[in-house]
Amino acid sequence: MAEGAVRHYTEWTPRLIRRSRYAYEDESRETSNIMNILGYGPEIRQKRREHYIESDRLDNTHEEDFLCTSITAGSKAEGLTRLFESDTDTIHVLPYVVCMENCFDQSNIPCHFTILEMNFQNTSAGYCRVLLGRLAPRSASAISDSLCENECGHSILSSALYVEYFRHVRHASGTVHHHPRAGPSLPWSNGPFKNDSVYAIRCNCPNMLKTWANRTRHWSPSDIVEKVVAIGAFVTPIGSKGSEHNHVEWRICFNTGETELVNNLNDTQIKLYVLLKMIAKDILKPQKKEITSYTMKNIVLWLAENNQSSFFHSGSLFHWLREGLNNLRTSLSTKQLPYYMIPERNLLAESELNTDQQQLWVRTIADMMEEGPRMLLRLNKFRQAIIGYPEPLLWYSKMRVEMEIWALEFNKRLLQCGATNSMVIETDTILLTCNKRRYEIACEVVRRMGLEGSSVYNVNVEKMMLS
């Protein structure tokens, strides 16, 4: 092979898995245990998931604006990140609007619903145009203000105009809007909270989902497959990069269905996903989102579908990490990664991955695969865990988990009260209890940091602990 050339690896086919003892079984179990301590264990994941489900329910109950229903998606809905650890992905869905496959029977849809039709002509896999089928008498202005005409004179919904409409949605005081937009989302922040808001439309595409459901698979169970099909999809306002008509194209997404799938992975599969995300962030460090957490999610979902779930256990974590890295190396080498829900869509087709970056990452991944468990020393959280193991790490983990639980309870109580004004915070017993314990935990952590010689001046301890 010529010096510096990119080697092309085997395409996306399951490799034969030997049922004999996996390499690094003891190290795999120890790593799984450390990940529990770091905040990726099943109990805290479930606590986070329940919090965001309840928060969505309360938020939508108090929502006075006709505009949208809010749904938490991504790592927060999957229970994989702490309160300030990453952006919160929120999908805002218009009520009484539905987008359908153009073969769908519309006769039994109530007249107060606006009907939109998916059109796949001259679009890339995973994208569509959205034609107006029927405008309801009291349709949301977001729809009517985003309509334009296509080359045939038919009314079509512009994804570009739709995003612009929602740029002016009111937010709480102190909110900072960030530009440019990130894909289909409008990013904003308020203090330590960072949010990626996607304004989407529900999509009824049973034929597309049946194609996914009918695949031969080891995972997921049939009842979960049926649930994902019933959940449906969304169309989000972003066109295929490079398309001359991308301002009127929409991407088909299955965010809530994918959340259901991730939440039904077993413990080892989820920890594999977390490790791959850490590798992307700490080692590969993409600058233009050539590789994202979503890339890693799709790799894990393919591995789960193509292999028996019983093969994924605490003693096999490093085996599957190597498999995941090998699949990532294959994808980068060939610039091919099929989207799990619609394999015809290549997730790397629109990536700004250049040849130099491609070669560097392929070599880096090859080096990590040779290192075995030592590759974890490249990851910030694991280096810190090893330094603090066992007693300081266990103590700090206990403090951080308790701080997170009290913070989640505080935020939930605010939603239950339906207000964020200072009078409520100063008088509500539950809010006072939450704040008292959060303050006590912060003081304990500051005191111990001081005893161990750390500088603690001008530090927001809670933000530090939950980031």
Residue, then its C-alpha position, 0 to 999 in steps of 0.5 A: m500500500a502506498e505511503g499515506a494512502v487511506r486503506h479501505y476496510t470491509e463493508w458493513t457486514p457482521r464479523l464472526i464472533r467467537r464464543s470463547r473467552y473474550a480478551y480483557e474480560d477482567e479489565s472490561r468488568e473493572t471499566s464497567n464498574i468505574m463507569n457506574i461510579l462516574g455516573y453512567g450506571p443504570e440507576i442514575r440513567q433511569k432517574r434522569r430519563e424519568h426526570y425529563i419525561e416528567s419535565d416535558r409533561l409539566d412543561n406542556t401542561h403549563e404551555e399557554d402558547f398555541l405554537c408547540t409541544s416540547i419533547t426532550a430528545g438526545s442524550k438527556a432523554e437517554g439519561l446519559t448526561r448530567l444537567f450541564e454536561s451537554d446541550t439539551d436537544t428539544i423538539h418543538v412540534l406544531p399541533y394539528v399538523v401532520c405530514m404523510e406519505n403521499c399514498f396515505d388515505q386522508s379521508n378520516i383526518p379531522c378538518h381542523f388538521t392541516i395535511l402536508e404530503m411528503n414528496f421524494q422526487n429529486t431528493s436524496a435518501g432520507y429527505c423529502r419535499v413537503l407539499l400542502g395537501r389541505l390548509a385547516p381554517r385556523s392553521a398555525s401561521a408558521i405554516s401559512d407564512s412558510l408556504c411558497e410555490n414549486e416549479c409546477g405552481h403547487s404550494i410547498l412548505s419552505s424549510a428555510l422560511y419555517v426556521e426563520y419564523f421561529r427565530h423570533v419565538r420569545h424566551a426567558s430574560g437572559t437568553v442568548h441566541h447563538h448563530p449560525r444555526a446548527g443543522p435544523s436547530l436554533p441554539w440558545s443558552n441561558g446561564p449554564f443551560k444550553n439548548d438546541s431547539v428543533y421545530a419539527i412536524r409530525c410525520n406519518c410514514p408507515n411504509m418507511l417504518k415497515t421497511w425498517a421493522n421487517r429487517t432480519r435482526h437479533w435486536s431489538p425485541s418485536d414489542i419494541v419494534e412495534k412501539v417504534v413503528a407506532i411512535g412515527a417520525f418527524v420532518t425537520p427543516i434542513g435540506s441535503k447539503g449541496s442540493e440546489h433545492n435544499h431551502v425547500e427540502w426536509r430531513i426525515c428523523f426518528n428522534t423519539g423512536e431512537t430514544e426508545l431504542v437506546n433506552n432498550l439497549n442493555d447496560t454494556q451496549i449503553k456503556l459502549y456508546v458512552l465510550l465511543k462518544m468520549i473517544a470522539k470528543d477527547i481524542l478525535k476532536p472534530q472541528k466541523k462535526e465530521i464525527t458526532s455523537y449521532t455517528m457513534k449512536n448509529i454504529v452501536l445500533w448496527l452492532a446491537e442489531n447484527n449480534q445476539s444481545s447475550f454477547f454484550h456483557s460486562g466482560s466483553l466491553f473491550h471486545w465491543l469497543r474494538e468492534g465499534l472502533n473498527n466500524l468507525r475506521t471502516s466508515l471513515s476510510t470509505k466515507q460510508l455510514p448507513y443511517y440505521m433507520i434509512p440505510e440508503r442515507n449515508l451519514l458521512a455523505e455530507s461530512e466536510l471530512n478531508t483526506d488529511q483528516q481522514q488519514l489521521w483519524v484512521r491511523t489514530i483509531a488503529d493505534m487505539m485498537e492496538e493499545g487495548p485498555r490503555m486507550l482509556l488513559r487518553l480519556n479525560k474522565f478516566r484519567q481523573a478517575i484513575i488518579g482519584y481511585p478508589e476512596p476520593l473518587l467514590w466520595y466525590s461520585k456520591m456527592r455528585v450524584e446527590m447534587e444531581i438528584w437534588a438539582l433535578e428535583f429543584n427543576k421539576r418543582l419549579l415546573q410544578c409550581g408553574a413559575t420561576n419568580s423569586m417569591v416562589i423560590e423563597t417560600d416553597t418548602i420543597l424548593l427551600t429543602c432542595n436549595k439547602r442540601r445543594y448548598e451543603i453539598a457544595c460546601e462539603v466539596v469546597r472544604r475537601m478541595g481546600l484540604e487537598g490543596s486545590s484552588v477554589y476561588n470564584v468557582n461555581v461548584e454545582k456547575m463544575m460538578l454537573s458538567 
